[in-house]
Amino acid sequence: MEPLLRLEQINKSYSLGSEQVQVLFDISLTVNRGDFIAIQGPSGSGKSTLMNIIGCMDTADSGRYFLSGEAVHEATDARMTRLRNQYIGFIFQKYQLVPKYDVLQNVIMPLLIRGVPRKDAIEIASEKLRLLGMRDRMHHKPSELSGGQQQRVSIARALVGDPAILLADEPTGALDSRTGQDVLKLFQELNDMGNTILMITHDPTVGQKAKQIVRIIDGRLYTRQDTLPVSPS
């Protein structure tokens, strides 16, 4: 079966003054449907750059990227925007909810962007909010919710478009430990329901909740079978 997501020899550099600084080195990764994978690494390891490439928000300098059979590395900017909206559900550390909109308005936005009729969008969003225990907060503003509730709204927004993959960037980073554990349990339940999840984290205790861990160190990806580099003493 064709993998849902496949990265092959991805490299990425940025200009820093007159210098080119390489951030990612020959990254290869395969994600199959139903996987729950944590990409774990310290600050400055290249996690954010890798997430931006996987999320179709940035492009690699070289290498190949396939998402649900689509050659992302060959896509135009317009096509990348469509791929991002069609296949990926984003969950952010800071929730990224629109303060002036209530919960329902925040959750239906991706569907309205796709052109889904408002009545249908409300029905779909209401069901996702029910699934996440937030239906009774539909008409509350984000400022009226706790951090854990805001993250549940963020997850509902990611789910409404029935994405091929959920891409979670430090999803517990803004939460206290108890609330963070509740959110991770929710991820495990969503994965048990068949959702594919790729989670970016710096926290080893968070990464352990995934079914598989890969580590990124100094821009290089290591699986459990790989020998990790020795840190200087």
Stockholm file with secondary structure:
# STOCKHOLM 1.0

chainA/1-233         MEPLLRLEQINKSYSLGSEQVQVLFDISLTVNRGDFIAIQGPSGSGKSTLMNIIGCMDTADSGRYFLSGEAVHEATDARMTRLRNQYIGFIFQKYQLVPKYDVLQNVIMPLLIRGVPRKDAIEIASEKLRLLGMRDRMHHKPSELSGGQQQRVSIARALVGDPAILLADEPTGALDSRTGQDVLKLFQELNDMGNTILMITHDPTVGQKAKQIVRIIDGRLYTRQDTLPVSPS
#=GR chainA/1-233 SS CCCSEEEEEEEEEEEETTEEEEEEEEEEEEECTTCEEEEECCTTSSHHHHHHHHTTSSCCSEEEEEETTEEGGGCCHHHHHHHHHHHEEEECTTCCCCTTSCHHHHHHHHHHHHTCCHHHHHHHHHHHHHHTTCGGGTTCCGGGSCHHHHHHHHHHHHHTTCCSEEEEESTTTTSCHHHHHHHHHHHHHHHHTTCCEEEEESCHHHHTTSSEEEEEETTEEECTTSCCCCCCC
#=GC SS_cons         CCCSEEEEEEEEEEEETTEEEEEEEEEEEEECTTCEEEEECCTTSSHHHHHHHHTTSSCCSEEEEEETTEEGGGCCHHHHHHHHHHHEEEECTTCCCCTTSCHHHHHHHHHHHHTCCHHHHHHHHHHHHHHTTCGGGTTCCGGGSCHHHHHHHHHHHHHTTCCSEEEEESTTTTSCHHHHHHHHHHHHHHHHTTCCEEEEESCHHHHTTSSEEEEEETTEEECTTSCCCCCCC
//
